């Protein structure tokens, strides 16, 4: 099993539309750990770790987002797995 980390920045209408909570739910269903948070300027940032295939599935989901989101752009940076997270949470 290939373990890695994905660092994402999501731009569009992604705040105030349940994006963080929905991302957390998706990540947990995929068995990933990490966090999601809102950024100033209206973006959402995600750091997720786990199986590479599950991460790719999360990235694909992030390109759509929840029902009321309008995703304009997702930037992804692939990084080395650190194992620092025990769960997937919503950061502030």
HELIX and SHEET records of a PDB file:
HELIX    1   1 UNK A   19  UNK A   29  1                                  11    
HELIX    2   2 UNK A   52  UNK A   64  1                                  13    
SHEET    1   A 5 UNK A  70  UNK A  79  0                                        
SHEET    2   A 5 UNK A   3  UNK A  13 -1                                        
SHEET    3   A 5 UNK A  44  UNK A  51 -1                                        
SHEET    4   A 5 UNK A  33  UNK A  38 -1                                        
SHEET    5   A 5 UNK A  88  UNK A  90  1                                        
END                                                                             
